[in-house]
Amino acid sequence: MGKTILSCALLASMAAASVAVRAFKPVVTGLGDPPAAEGWPADHELLALAAGERAQDVAPLLFDRAVSPHLAAELAGAPIDPATLIAHARAAAEDATLIAEGVGGLLVPLTPVYSVCDLACELGLPVLIAARPGLGTINHTLLTLRVAREAGLEVRAVVLTPWPEHPDAIAISNRETIAELGAVEVAALPPLARPEPAAFAAAGDALEWRRWLER
């Protein structure tokens, strides 16, 4: 849920600062399963709550199975058309700042021949990478950075989340190591106790989104 929480924090903070925002997530899967956390709605509903939109306007494709998007589409008999996703995102961005959340990692397939990375490249938006602060994050994050940069994407920052109130030596070292080896800004976002716009906005206020946008 890290990407969704980060996106919600950005959306709510920007909206509270009177920035026109729209949320976009190309595909949501797993709607047929119980929620990952009690009291927390599905990703597109959370994004809509943070942005002040209708949930049906956030994600054009919804699937019940908790599997990769390309498989979810195959099982549902509803192939994903990348052009439709791009058109949806561009329409949403016409009169607002678009916060687009990916589905899994950059190399997750939306179709057998089209990945989340391909979609990101076509949209041409700058990228924030959401990563966990704990063990294993150095490799995962540096690999994601490499894929993004080799594809020509501009990475503005890495955001570690949920960042603990009292980070241990591993988390602190991971943050410093990613910043040094990845030559990238590394920010942190604390865990959120409740899915409310005010809580999202308070978390987002601690992020340097104004500077990220200016760049």
Buried (B, 14 or more C-beta within 10 A) or exposed (E): BBBBBBBBBBBBBBBBEEBEBBBBBBBBBBBEEEEEEEEBBBBBBBBBBBBEBEBEBBBBBBBEBEBBBBBBBBEBEEEBBBEEBBEBBBEBBEEBBBBBBBBBBBEBBBBEEBBBBBBBBBBEBEBBBBBBBBEEBBEBBBEBBEBBBEBEBEBBBBBBBBBEEEBEEEBEEBBEBBBEEBEBBBBBBBEBEEBBBEBBBBBBBBBEBEEBEEE
